[in-house]
Amino acid sequence: MRLFRTSRGAVVERDSAYYPLGEDWDSLVNRVDLPFYLGRVTEGPGGSSALDGRILAPIAGQEVWAAGVTYTRSRAARLEEAKIGGGGDFYDRVYEAERPELFFKSAPWRVRGPGDTVRIRQDAQWSVPEPEVALYINSRAEIVGYTIGNDMSSRDIEGENPLYLPQAKIYNGSCALGPAVLVNEGTNSLPASVSIDLRVTRNGVAVFEGRTSFSQMRRDPRDLVRYLFRETSFPHGCVLLTGTGIVPPDDFTLCAGDSISILVPAIGTLENTVADA
């Protein structure tokens, strides 16, 4: 089952049929019986063959956080960046450490949805998309589902000095989520082998493509959640980006007008265009 947040309200999809829901988003994703409730709704009448309304980012009162250096490819890229700023081997050490790197990524009002424009910083020279599986977590620290995230990043700013990480990661239009939340139904949750595909096109021509799989992530998603909730509460739940295993080459940077497409089977495709300014 997939949950959509649309301009007409929340909708659950099952077997290509769509059922409108009467609850607000924050209450819905924090229901104790969410899979059972959605299953009951989709067993009844009222299903439609088409999704009504514009698809919005699947977020309301949730903060977005992120985990870093969880894939081998990401570790290698961050080590190269750290050399520029004299950072030594701390990215390598956090990759091997028990405690993960966790950082705040976005307030909900800065998040973009499917079809929206994302941004690159005007004071950055080296900007990349970071395609990620995102955990949807309720207020009780339970993973209720999965969505797709794009963690837009300014690599030159982060590489200049690791203390600039918030500026490299947190700015208007630096995070996109969607198109839906794949609801965790126990044994039917997102398989580790699921692929993550990134495609960037410029003037209709592909300028970068990459693929990885969720199984390449070193960290256990449940451990990431436990660390995130150790000393921090989330009354409406939160979204946690789990890191990227796809890093474009050093000579690649996003440009205004580029189209970014991230595909994760079972969740869907998140598509965004880089804004002009």
C-alpha positions in Angstrom: 0.0 0.0 0.0 1.1 3.5 -0.8 0.0 6.7 0.9 -0.2 9.9 -1.1 -0.6 13.5 0.2 -2.5 15.4 -2.4 -4.1 18.8 -2.8 -7.5 17.1 -2.0 -6.2 15.3 1.1 -4.6 12.0 2.0 -5.2 9.0 -0.3 -4.2 5.3 0.0 -3.5 3.2 -3.1 -3.7 -0.6 -3.3 -3.6 -2.7 -6.4 -4.0 0.4 -8.6 -7.1 1.6 -6.8 -7.2 4.9 -4.9 -9.2 5.5 -1.7 -9.6 9.0 -0.1 -9.0 9.2 3.6 -10.7 11.6 6.0 -7.9 12.2 8.5 -5.3 14.9 8.5 -1.7 13.8 7.6 -0.1 14.1 11.0 -2.9 12.1 12.7 -2.8 9.5 9.9 0.9 8.6 9.9 0.9 8.4 13.7 -2.1 5.9 14.0 -1.2 2.9 16.2 -3.1 0.6 13.8 -2.0 2.2 10.5 -1.6 -0.9 8.3 -4.7 -2.5 9.7 -6.7 0.7 9.2 -5.5 1.2 5.7 -6.2 -2.4 4.9 -9.8 -2.1 6.1 -10.3 1.1 4.0 -9.0 -0.6 0.8 -11.3 -3.6 1.3 -14.4 -1.5 1.2 -16.1 0.5 -1.6 -15.0 3.9 -2.9 -11.9 3.0 -4.8 -11.1 5.0 -8.0 -8.9 4.1 -10.9 -7.2 7.5 -10.9 -5.5 9.7 -8.3 -7.5 12.9 -7.9 -5.6 16.1 -7.1 -2.0 17.3 -7.3 0.6 15.1 -5.5 2.3 17.0 -2.7 5.4 16.2 -0.7 4.4 13.6 1.9 5.0 15.8 4.9 3.1 18.1 7.2 4.5 18.6 10.7 7.5 16.3 10.3 11.1 17.4 10.5 13.6 15.9 8.0 16.9 14.5 9.3 19.6 12.7 7.5 22.3 10.1 8.1 25.7 10.5 6.4 28.5 8.3 5.3 26.4 5.1 5.3 27.6 3.8 1.9 31.1 3.0 0.8 30.9 5.3 -2.2 29.8 8.2 0.0 32.7 7.6 2.4 35.2 7.7 -0.5 33.7 11.0 -1.8 33.6 12.6 1.6 37.3 11.6 2.2 38.2 13.4 -1.0 36.3 16.5 0.1 37.9 16.4 3.5 41.4 16.6 2.1 40.6 20.0 0.7 39.6 21.3 4.1 42.3 19.5 6.0 39.8 17.2 7.7 41.9 14.1 7.9 40.2 10.7 8.1 37.2 11.6 10.3 34.7 10.5 7.5 36.4 7.2 7.5 36.2 6.9 11.2 32.5 7.7 11.4 31.9 5.1 8.7 33.4 2.5 11.0 32.0 3.9 14.3 29.1 2.6 16.2 27.5 6.0 16.5 26.2 7.2 13.1 26.4 10.7 11.7 23.0 12.3 12.0 22.1 15.8 11.1 19.1 18.1 10.7 18.2 18.5 7.0 14.9 20.4 6.6 11.9 22.0 8.2 8.7 20.8 6.5 8.1 24.2 4.8 11.4 24.0 2.9 10.6 20.5 1.4 9.7 20.2 -2.3 7.3 17.6 -3.7 7.1 15.7 -7.0 7.2 18.1 -10.0 8.4 21.0 -7.9 11.7 22.9 -8.4 14.7 22.2 -6.2 17.5 24.7 -5.9 21.3 25.0 -5.9 23.0 27.6 -3.7 24.0 30.7 -5.6 27.2 30.9 -3.7 28.2 27.2 -4.6 30.2 26.0 -7.6 29.8 22.3 -7.1 26.2 21.0 -6.5 24.9 17.5 -6.7 21.7 15.5 -6.0 21.8 12.7 -3.5 19.2 10.1 -4.1 18.2 8.3 -0.9 15.6 5.9 0.6 13.9 7.8 3.4 12.4 6.2 6.5 9.0 7.5 7.6 8.9 7.3 11.4 6.0 8.0 13.8 6.2 9.7 17.1 6.8 6.3 18.8 10.1 5.7 16.9 8.5 3.1 14.7 9.2 2.9 11.0 5.8 3.1 9.4 7.0 3.4 5.8 9.5 4.5 3.2 9.7 7.3 0.7 12.2 8.8 -1.7 14.4 11.7 -0.8 16.7 14.0 -2.7 19.3 15.5 -0.4 20.6 18.4 -2.5 24.2 19.2 -1.5 26.9 21.8 -2.1 30.0 19.7 -2.2 32.5 22.5 -2.5 31.1 24.3 0.6 31.2 21.1 2.7 34.7 20.3 1.4 36.0 23.7 2.3 35.4 23.0 6.0 33.3 20.3 7.7 31.9 22.9 10.0 30.1 24.3 6.9 28.0 21.2 6.6 24.7 23.0 7.6 25.2 25.6 4.9 26.0 22.9 2.4 22.9 21.0 3.3 20.2 23.3 4.6 18.7 26.0 2.4 15.5 26.7 0.6 14.6 24.0 -1.9 17.5 21.7 -0.8 15.2 18.7 0.0 12.6 16.9 -2.1 10.4 14.0 -0.9 7.9 11.7 -2.7 5.9 10.7 -4.5 4.4 8.4 -1.9 5.0 6.6 1.3 5.2 2.8 0.9 3.5 1.6 4.1 5.5 -0.9 6.2 3.4 -4.0 6.4 5.9 -6.2 8.3 7.2 -8.9 6.1 6.0 -6.9 3.1 8.3 -3.9 3.9 10.9 -2.5 1.5 13.3 -5.3 0.6 17.0 -4.6 1.0 17.7 -5.6 -2.5 15.5 -2.8 -4.0 17.4 -0.7 -6.5 17.8 3.1 -6.4 18.3 4.7 -9.8 19.3 8.3 -10.5 19.1 10.0 -13.9 20.0 13.7 -14.6 19.0 15.1 -18.0 20.0 18.4 -19.5 18.2 19.7 -22.6 16.7 16.3 -23.0 20.0 14.4 -22.9 21.2 12.3 -20.0 24.3 13.8 -18.4 24.6 11.4 -15.5 23.1 8.0 -14.5 23.8 5.8 -11.5 22.4 2.9 -9.6 22.8 1.3 -6.2 20.7 -0.8 -3.9 19.4 -0.4 -0.4 21.4 -3.5 0.6 24.6 -1.6 0.1 23.9 0.6 3.1 26.2 -0.3 6.0 23.9 0.8 8.8 20.8 -1.0 10.0 17.8 1.4 9.6 16.5 0.5 13.0 19.8 1.5 14.6 19.7 4.9 12.9 16.2 5.4 14.4 17.3 4.4 17.8 20.2 6.9 17.8 17.9 9.7 16.4 15.3 9.2 19.1 17.8 8.8 22.0 17.5 12.4 23.3 15.1 14.0 20.7 11.4 13.7 20.5 9.2 14.2 17.4 5.5 14.8 18.3 4.4 14.4 14.7 7.0 11.9 13.7 9.9 12.6 11.3 11.6 11.6 8.1 15.1 10.2 8.1 17.2 10.1 4.9 19.5 7.1 5.0 22.4 8.3 2.9 23.4 7.9 -0.7 25.4 5.3 -2.6 25.4 7.3 -5.8 27.9 10.1 -6.1 28.5 11.8 -9.5 32.1 12.3 -10.7 34.1 15.4 -9.4 33.7 17.2 -12.7 29.9 17.0 -12.6 27.7 19.8 -11.2 24.0 20.5 -11.5 22.9 23.4 -13.7 19.7 25.4 -13.8 17.0 23.6 -15.8 18.4 20.1 -15.1 15.8 17.4 -14.6 16.5 15.0 -11.7 14.7 11.6 -11.6 15.0 9.1 -8.8 13.3 5.7 -9.1 12.8 3.2 -6.3 10.5 0.4 -7.4 7.4 0.0 -5.2 7.6 3.6 -4.1 7.7 5.3 -7.4 9.7 8.0 -9.2 10.5 11.4 -7.7 11.1 14.0 -10.4 12.2 17.6 -9.9 13.8 20.4 -12.0 16.6 22.6 -10.8 15.3 26.2 -10.5 16.8 29.1 -12.4 17.6 31.0 -9.2 
